[in-house]
């Protein structure tokens, strides 16, 4: 299998490091806005990648909506997940295709993490959480037990979502926020306790 990291920026380097730690081969980066070499690997454009069985991509791009767009537009390829060897993943949890678990992240028993998500450094997805597709949980963020996170949500660095709450689709929880009430779809909340900053 030929595995390519889509996105040659900083997050791409983090994904490559995790792949190397997990003894996963990488054929190079794909990035239509970059060229040359990154971390010793060639950067290709999308058109350079052969359209055939056996090519898999991992989207190393922090923006949730961009990952969703790419997954929909490049669905002719396979997708692979990357789990850093220093991540903690419960045997009864579920991790779907294309998702990244960074070093020191935790996915606890009976939690479910959707496709093309990022569970970043030292982030915690506690027991019985349900995380939908294209979510980004930033470093040191914590989801208490039984939290439900909708599609395309961003949980900022160091944020805490208290147990049993729901975060609606495409909502944003600001860095350091403490969420004490459920958050509606397409709403941005900030602060401690979290309050609505705006709603789209």
N, C-alpha and C positions, 0 to 999 in steps of 0.2 A: 504493500500500500504506500502511495506517495502522499505524505501529509504536508500541507502548506499552512503557514500562519498568515491570515489575511489582516494586514495592518503592521507596518514596519516602524511604528513609533515606540514610545516608552513602554506601553502595556505589552506590545509585541515582544520586547526583551524579557519582560516578566514571564510571559507564557513560555518563551523558549527556555528560560532557566528552569521552569517547572518540568517541561518536557525532558530536558537533559537529566534532571534529578530522578525522573520516573523511567529513565532509559528508553524514551520514545524517540525514534528517528524523525528528523524534520528535513524536508527537501528544499526549503527556502521560504522566503516571505513573498506575499503578493500585495502590491500597493501601487495603484495607478497614479499616485501623486509623489512617488519617490523612485529612485533608481540607484544602481550600484550594489553595494554590499552592506549588510547590517549584521553585526556580531558574527562575522565570518561566513554568513550565508547570502546567497544571491537574492536580490529583490527582482521579482518578475511583475509584469503587468497582467491584468486579468486575461487579456487575449493571448498571452504566452502559455497559459495553462491548458493542456490538452483536454478536450471534451470527451472523456472516456471513463469507463468503470475503473475504480482503483485510485481515483484522486479524491482526497478529503481535505476539507478546509476547517480552520478554527478562526472565528472572528475575534481578533484581539483589538477591539475598538470599544472605548468606554461608553460612547453615546448609545443609549438604548434603542432609539428610533432608527439610527443608522444600522445597527445590528439586525433589526427586524427587516428593514428594507433589503439588506444584502441577503439575508436568509431566503427571502421571497424571490429575489431576482436571480439568485445563483443556486436554485434548488436542483439543478441538474447534477451538482456535485454531492458527494457524501459529506457528512460533518462528524467531527470527533471531539470528545471532551478531553480536558487536561486536568488532572488532579495532582497537585504537588504532594510529594511523599510525606511532607510534614503537615498535611491537612488531616483532620480527624473526621472520619465518615462512619457513622453507625451502620451496622450490618442491615438494619431494617429501614434505612432511609432509601430514597430514590433520587438518582441524578440522571437527568435526561440528556439527549445528544447536544453537543456543541457547548456545554457548560464548562466554566473554569472555576476551580477551587484553588485559591492561593495558599501559600504557606501559613500555617497556624489557624486557618479557618476551621470552623466546626459545623458539621451538619449532624444533628442529634437524632436519636431514635424516632422512627415513624415520621420524619420530616420528608417533604417532597419538593425538589427543586426542578423547575421546568427547563426547557431547551434554551440554549444560547444565553444563559445567565452568567454573571460574574459575582462570585462570592469572594471578596477581596481579602487582603491580609488581616488575619485575626478577627474576621467577622464571624458572628455566631448566628446560626439558624437553629433555634432550640426545638425541642421535641414537638411533634405534631404540627409544625408549621407547613403551610402550603404556599409555595412561591411559584407564580406563573412564569410564562416565557418572557425572555428579553429583560429581565430584572437585573439591576446592578446594586449590590449591597457593598458599600465602600468600606475601606479599612476601619476596623474596630467598632463597626456598627453592630447592634445586638437586636435580634428579634426574640421576644419572650415566647414562651410555649404557646402553641396554638394560634399564632398570628397568621393571617391570610393576606398575601401580597398579590395585587393584581398585575396584569400584563404591563410591561414597559416601565415599571416603577423605578425611581432612583432613591435609595436610602443613603444619605450623606454620611461622611466620615464621623465616627463617634456618636451617631444618633442611637437612641434607644426607643424601641416600640414595646409598650407594655403587653403582657400576655393577653391573648384572646381578642385582640383588636383586628380591624380590617383596614387595609390601605388600598383604595380604589385604583383602577387602571390609569396608568400614565401620571400618577401623582408624584410629587417630589417632596421628600422629607429632608430639610436642610441639615447641614453638618452640625452636630452637637445637640440637635433637637431631642426633646423627651416627649414622646407621643403618648398622651393619656386618654385620648378619644379616637375613635375610628375616623379615617380621612376619606373624603369623597374623591371620586375619580377626577383627574386633571386638576387637582388642587395642590398648591405649594404651601407647606407649613414650616415654620421656623420657631426656635426659641424653647425655653423651659419654663412652664409647660408649653408645648407646641401650639401656635396660633396660626390662623390662616393669613398668608401673605397675599395670595391672589388665587383666583379660580378662572380657568380657561373655559 
